[in-house]
Amino acid sequence: MHWQDTQIAVVEHGGRFFALNGWNDEYFDRCWECSSKDGKKFDSIVGDETYRIWHDENGVRLEPNCFGAKESTEYMYKVLVPYSGAANSLSGEILRAVLCIENKESRIDGAINF
């Protein structure tokens, strides 16, 4: 299972589905809850929280990222907006490219065209 048409994997945890994003060698720190109308293509963001997800001796663990109201909104726009369907625009591509550069990712999808 993947988020939209990307390489971002979607996993089930406790009957809910989460897009795994932002691996930092310990855990995924920019995950979001998502949903699917047909159970195959995940293309809807559920809520506005982001999560940390990791696996340890107790199984898959999940906890919400804790931010203040202003930080949470800013983080949500930086993390979730680039992957929402509404962001499939020139602005969304630029934001994705900036995030890739900030995160020192070697592979930039889509944005390289601009």
N, CA and C atoms as a LAMMPS dump frame, in Angstrom:
ITEM: TIMESTEP
0
ITEM: NUMBER OF ATOMS
342
ITEM: BOX BOUNDS ff ff ff
-5.0000000000000000e+02 5.0000000000000000e+02
-5.0000000000000000e+02 5.0000000000000000e+02
-5.0000000000000000e+02 5.0000000000000000e+02
ITEM: ATOMS id mol type element x y z
1 1 1 N 0.845 -1.168 0
2 1 2 C 0 0 0
3 1 3 C 0.893 1.235 0
4 2 1 N 0.484 2.243 -0.778
5 2 2 C 1.269 3.472 -0.885
6 2 3 C 0.364 4.689 -0.874
7 3 1 N 0.955 5.822 -0.478
8 3 2 C 0.261 7.1 -0.475
9 3 3 C 0.228 7.634 -1.894
10 4 1 N -0.985 7.892 -2.403
11 4 2 C -1.204 8.365 -3.758
12 4 3 C -0.34 7.559 -4.725
13 5 1 N 0.391 8.233 -5.592
14 5 2 C 1.242 7.522 -6.546
15 5 3 C 2.708 7.718 -6.212
16 6 1 N 3.039 7.658 -4.91
17 6 2 C 4.414 7.886 -4.469
18 6 3 C 5.005 6.584 -3.932
19 7 1 N 6.242 6.672 -3.479
20 7 2 C 6.914 5.534 -2.855
21 7 3 C 6.705 5.509 -1.344
22 8 1 N 5.859 6.394 -0.821
23 8 2 C 5.607 6.465 0.617
24 8 3 C 4.684 5.315 1.012
25 9 1 N 5.216 4.406 1.825
26 9 2 C 4.451 3.228 2.236
27 9 3 C 3.349 3.612 3.221
28 10 1 N 2.251 2.867 3.173
29 10 2 C 1.146 3.022 4.115
30 10 3 C 1.051 1.738 4.921
31 11 1 N 0.955 1.875 6.251
32 11 2 C 0.838 0.712 7.129
33 11 3 C -0.422 0.831 7.977
34 12 1 N -0.918 -0.321 8.413
35 12 2 C -2.078 -0.341 9.301
36 12 3 C -1.598 -0.505 10.737
37 13 1 N -2.204 0.254 11.635
38 13 2 C -1.879 0.145 13.06
39 13 3 C -3.169 0.395 13.835
40 14 1 N -3.633 -0.611 14.544
41 14 2 C -4.842 -0.462 15.348
42 14 3 C -6.08 -0.14 14.539
43 15 1 N -6.178 -0.674 13.318
44 15 2 C -7.334 -0.423 12.469
45 15 3 C -7.293 0.907 11.739
46 16 1 N -6.204 1.664 11.896
47 16 2 C -6.033 2.946 11.216
48 16 3 C -4.846 2.823 10.266
49 17 1 N -4.786 3.694 9.268
50 17 2 C -3.727 3.639 8.269
51 17 3 C -2.871 4.897 8.352
52 18 1 N -1.54 4.696 8.231
53 18 2 C -0.587 5.789 8.359
54 18 3 C 0.419 5.734 7.217
55 19 1 N 0.715 6.92 6.661
56 19 2 C 1.761 7.056 5.648
57 19 3 C 3.079 7.233 6.383
58 20 1 N 4.083 6.399 6.04
59 20 2 C 5.393 6.45 6.698
60 20 3 C 6.3 7.41 5.945
61 21 1 N 6.738 8.448 6.632
62 21 2 C 7.567 9.457 5.987
63 21 3 C 8.574 10.009 6.989
64 22 1 N 9.745 10.388 6.515
65 22 2 C 10.742 11.046 7.342
66 22 3 C 11.598 10.114 8.177
67 23 1 N 12.132 9.048 7.591
68 23 2 C 12.988 8.109 8.33
69 23 3 C 14.27 8.799 8.752
70 24 1 N 14.638 8.697 10.029
71 24 2 C 15.85 9.352 10.535
72 24 3 C 16.817 8.348 11.175
73 25 1 N 16.787 7.121 10.735
74 25 2 C 17.613 6.017 11.232
75 25 3 C 17.131 5.452 12.56
76 26 1 N 16.096 6.029 13.156
77 26 2 C 15.515 5.495 14.381
78 26 3 C 14.014 5.284 14.254
79 27 1 N 13.35 6.231 13.614
80 27 2 C 11.901 6.154 13.46
81 27 3 C 11.456 7.061 12.322
82 28 1 N 10.217 6.882 11.875
83 28 2 C 9.605 7.771 10.896
84 28 3 C 9.012 8.927 11.692
85 29 1 N 9.439 10.166 11.425
86 29 2 C 8.987 11.271 12.262
87 29 3 C 8.024 12.244 11.595
88 30 1 N 7.63 11.975 10.363
89 30 2 C 6.676 12.851 9.677
90 30 3 C 5.539 12.032 9.067
91 31 1 N 4.897 11.234 9.883
92 31 2 C 3.824 10.36 9.408
93 31 3 C 2.474 11.038 9.602
94 32 1 N 1.502 10.619 8.809
95 32 2 C 0.152 11.146 8.967
96 32 3 C -0.848 10.022 8.76
97 33 1 N -2.024 10.209 9.365
98 33 2 C -3.091 9.228 9.185
99 33 3 C -3.754 9.492 7.843
100 34 1 N -4.1 8.417 7.154
101 34 2 C -4.702 8.565 5.837
102 34 3 C -5.84 7.565 5.655
103 35 1 N -6.595 7.76 4.597
104 35 2 C -7.712 6.856 4.325
105 35 3 C -7.819 6.606 2.828
106 36 1 N -8.655 5.626 2.513
107 36 2 C -8.853 5.216 1.129
108 36 3 C -10.326 4.895 0.927
109 37 1 N -10.859 5.307 -0.206
110 37 2 C -12.255 4.98 -0.512
111 37 3 C -12.408 3.527 -0.933
112 38 1 N -11.4 2.997 -1.611
113 38 2 C -11.502 1.638 -2.132
114 38 3 C -10.602 0.633 -1.408
115 39 1 N -9.857 1.087 -0.404
116 39 2 C -8.965 0.2 0.332
117 39 3 C -7.656 -0.086 -0.38
118 40 1 N -7.43 0.564 -1.525
119 40 2 C -6.222 0.336 -2.296
120 40 3 C -5.412 1.606 -2.495
121 41 1 N -6.069 2.672 -2.944
122 41 2 C -5.371 3.933 -3.202
123 41 3 C -5.623 4.89 -2.044
124 42 1 N -4.574 5.168 -1.28
125 42 2 C -4.677 6.058 -0.132
126 42 3 C -4.395 7.48 -0.604
127 43 1 N -5.408 8.331 -0.521
128 43 2 C -5.269 9.676 -1.062
129 43 3 C -5.937 10.759 -0.223
130 44 1 N -6.387 10.418 0.975
131 44 2 C -7.032 11.403 1.843
132 44 3 C -6.32 11.47 3.187
133 45 1 N -6.007 12.69 3.621
134 45 2 C -5.394 12.896 4.929
135 45 3 C -6.507 12.957 5.966
136 46 1 N -6.32 12.238 7.07
137 46 2 C -7.296 12.243 8.162
138 46 3 C -6.736 13.123 9.278
139 47 1 N -7.429 14.194 9.598
140 47 2 C -6.989 15.088 10.668
141 47 3 C -5.798 15.93 10.271
142 48 1 N -5.188 16.552 11.275
143 48 2 C -4.045 17.421 11.007
144 48 3 C -2.855 17.114 11.912
145 49 1 N -2.869 15.953 12.546
146 49 2 C -1.743 15.566 13.401
147 49 3 C -0.701 14.805 12.601
148 50 1 N 0.544 14.921 13.046
149 50 2 C 1.606 14.083 12.505
150 50 3 C 2.092 13.179 13.626
151 51 1 N 2.732 12.081 13.24
152 51 2 C 3.094 11.045 14.204
153 51 3 C 4.527 10.585 14.009
154 52 1 N 5.078 9.99 15.082
155 52 2 C 6.335 9.247 15.029
156 52 3 C 5.957 7.78 15.089
157 53 1 N 6.532 6.988 14.195
158 53 2 C 6.237 5.553 14.157
159 53 3 C 7.553 4.793 14.084
160 54 1 N 7.686 3.755 14.917
161 54 2 C 8.887 2.929 14.933
162 54 3 C 8.53 1.518 15.356
163 55 1 N 9.484 0.629 15.211
164 55 2 C 9.308 -0.774 15.585
165 55 3 C 10.378 -1.129 16.603
166 56 1 N 9.961 -1.728 17.712
167 56 2 C 10.924 -2.198 18.703
168 56 3 C 10.511 -3.583 19.193
169 57 1 N 11.086 -4.029 20.301
170 57 2 C 10.807 -5.382 20.794
171 57 3 C 9.335 -5.584 21.161
172 58 1 N 8.602 -4.494 21.355
173 58 2 C 7.177 -4.578 21.69
174 58 3 C 6.27 -4.476 20.47
175 59 1 N 6.858 -4.411 19.286
176 59 2 C 6.063 -4.294 18.058
177 59 3 C 6.095 -2.879 17.505
178 60 1 N 5.101 -2.559 16.695
179 60 2 C 5.022 -1.232 16.083
180 60 3 C 4.512 -0.243 17.121
181 61 1 N 5.202 0.88 17.244
182 61 2 C 4.84 1.912 18.219
183 61 3 C 4.484 3.185 17.47
184 62 1 N 3.574 3.958 18.032
185 62 2 C 3.114 5.183 17.405
186 62 3 C 2.858 6.213 18.491
187 63 1 N 3.305 7.449 18.257
188 63 2 C 2.958 8.528 19.184
189 63 3 C 2.84 9.823 18.395
190 64 1 N 1.879 10.673 18.771
191 64 2 C 1.72 11.952 18.066
192 64 3 C 2.92 12.855 18.32
193 65 1 N 3.277 13.646 17.321
194 65 2 C 4.275 14.688 17.517
195 65 3 C 3.628 15.776 18.348
196 66 1 N 4.306 16.266 19.35
197 66 2 C 3.74 17.286 20.248
198 66 3 C 4.365 18.637 19.946
199 67 1 N 3.539 19.569 19.551
200 67 2 C 3.976 20.93 19.249
201 67 3 C 2.981 21.898 19.855
202 68 1 N 3.407 23.146 19.997
203 68 2 C 2.473 24.21 20.366
204 68 3 C 1.595 24.519 19.17
205 69 1 N 0.537 25.265 19.358
206 69 2 C -0.429 25.535 18.289
207 69 3 C 0.225 26.138 17.05
208 70 1 N 1.076 27.163 17.215
209 70 2 C 1.714 27.799 16.066
210 70 3 C 2.672 26.835 15.391
211 71 1 N 3.506 26.155 16.166
212 71 2 C 4.46 25.202 15.595
213 71 3 C 3.733 24.071 14.888
214 72 1 N 2.637 23.613 15.457
215 72 2 C 1.877 22.511 14.875
216 72 3 C 1.339 22.892 13.507
217 73 1 N 0.79 24.094 13.386
218 73 2 C 0.237 24.538 12.104
219 73 3 C 1.336 24.664 11.065
220 74 1 N 2.45 25.266 11.446
221 74 2 C 3.578 25.41 10.519
222 74 3 C 4.097 24.04 10.089
223 75 1 N 4.251 23.135 11.041
224 75 2 C 4.738 21.792 10.744
225 75 3 C 3.77 21.058 9.822
226 76 1 N 2.47 21.198 10.102
227 76 2 C 1.462 20.542 9.276
228 76 3 C 1.585 21.008 7.831
229 77 1 N 1.741 22.324 7.619
230 77 2 C 1.853 22.821 6.248
231 77 3 C 3.129 22.339 5.573
232 78 1 N 4.224 22.278 6.316
233 78 2 C 5.469 21.814 5.723
234 78 3 C 5.435 20.325 5.408
235 79 1 N 4.759 19.541 6.256
236 79 2 C 4.787 18.091 6.106
237 79 3 C 3.625 17.558 5.289
238 80 1 N 2.417 17.981 5.614
239 80 2 C 1.244 17.384 4.982
240 80 3 C 0.855 18.007 3.648
241 81 1 N 0.961 19.322 3.524
242 81 2 C 0.513 19.977 2.303
243 81 3 C 1.236 19.465 1.057
244 82 1 N 2.556 19.244 1.106
245 82 2 C 3.213 18.758 -0.109
246 82 3 C 2.669 17.417 -0.605
247 83 1 N 2.062 16.634 0.266
248 83 2 C 1.583 15.317 -0.132
249 83 3 C 0.079 15.258 -0.322
250 84 1 N -0.621 16.374 -0.119
251 84 2 C -2.065 16.373 -0.321
252 84 3 C -2.357 16.579 -1.799
253 85 1 N -3.48 16.086 -2.263
254 85 2 C -3.849 16.237 -3.667
255 85 3 C -3.958 17.691 -4.08
256 86 1 N -4.346 18.566 -3.137
257 86 2 C -4.502 19.987 -3.437
258 86 3 C -3.169 20.652 -3.75
259 87 1 N -2.082 20.039 -3.365
260 87 2 C -0.769 20.648 -3.565
261 87 3 C -0.116 20.23 -4.876
262 88 1 N -0.86 19.569 -5.738
263 88 2 C -0.295 19.163 -7.027
264 88 3 C -0.291 20.366 -7.965
265 89 1 N 0.564 21.306 -7.671
266 89 2 C 0.666 22.555 -8.419
267 89 3 C 2.132 22.968 -8.433
268 90 1 N 2.413 24.062 -9.108
269 90 2 C 3.785 24.567 -9.138
270 90 3 C 4.261 24.882 -7.718
271 91 1 N 3.396 25.503 -6.899
272 91 2 C 3.769 25.825 -5.517
273 91 3 C 4.062 24.566 -4.715
274 92 1 N 3.238 23.536 -4.903
275 92 2 C 3.453 22.277 -4.204
276 92 3 C 4.764 21.629 -4.601
277 93 1 N 5.088 21.688 -5.896
278 93 2 C 6.347 21.116 -6.378
279 93 3 C 7.54 21.866 -5.796
280 94 1 N 7.436 23.188 -5.735
281 94 2 C 8.531 23.985 -5.173
282 94 3 C 8.704 23.658 -3.697
283 95 1 N 7.591 23.558 -2.961
284 95 2 C 7.672 23.225 -1.545
285 95 3 C 8.285 21.839 -1.346
286 96 1 N 7.913 20.88 -2.18
287 96 2 C 8.51 19.538 -2.091
288 96 3 C 10.017 19.601 -2.336
289 97 1 N 10.437 20.397 -3.312
290 97 2 C 11.86 20.518 -3.617
291 97 3 C 12.617 21.132 -2.443
292 98 1 N 12.054 22.188 -1.845
293 98 2 C 12.693 22.833 -0.699
294 98 3 C 12.827 21.847 0.451
295 99 1 N 11.768 21.085 0.714
296 99 2 C 11.822 20.098 1.794
297 99 3 C 12.866 19.028 1.518
298 100 1 N 12.973 18.602 0.267
299 100 2 C 13.988 17.604 -0.083
300 100 3 C 15.383 18.162 0.155
301 101 1 N 15.596 19.409 -0.221
302 101 2 C 16.902 20.026 -0.02
303 101 3 C 17.193 20.187 1.467
304 102 1 N 16.178 20.661 2.237
305 102 2 C 16.357 20.819 3.681
306 102 3 C 16.701 19.494 4.347
307 103 1 N 16.102 18.411 3.854
308 103 2 C 16.311 17.095 4.45
309 103 3 C 17.455 16.335 3.793
310 104 1 N 18.162 16.998 2.893
311 104 2 C 19.322 16.419 2.208
312 104 3 C 18.985 15.11 1.515
313 105 1 N 17.786 15.069 0.909
314 105 2 C 17.382 13.876 0.168
315 105 3 C 18.015 13.945 -1.21
316 106 1 N 18.519 12.83 -1.67
317 106 2 C 19.203 12.815 -2.958
318 106 3 C 18.232 12.681 -4.123
319 107 1 N 17.037 12.202 -3.871
320 107 2 C 16.059 11.974 -4.94
321 107 3 C 14.925 12.97 -4.792
322 108 1 N 14.706 13.81 -5.801
323 108 2 C 13.622 14.776 -5.773
324 108 3 C 12.648 14.411 -6.892
325 109 1 N 11.458 13.96 -6.501
326 109 2 C 10.442 13.585 -7.485
327 109 3 C 9.69 14.794 -7.997
328 110 1 N 9.496 14.87 -9.275
329 110 2 C 8.63 15.884 -9.846
330 110 3 C 9.236 17.269 -9.895
331 111 1 N 9.735 17.759 -8.785
332 111 2 C 10.186 19.14 -8.681
333 111 3 C 11.353 19.45 -9.618
334 112 1 N 12.1 18.454 -9.997
335 112 2 C 13.263 18.669 -10.853
336 112 3 C 12.849 19.279 -12.195
337 113 1 N 11.589 19.067 -12.62
338 113 2 C 11.109 19.637 -13.887
339 113 3 C 11.039 21.155 -13.852
340 114 1 N 10.979 21.731 -12.666
341 114 2 C 10.841 23.171 -12.55
342 114 3 C 12.17 23.811 -12.259
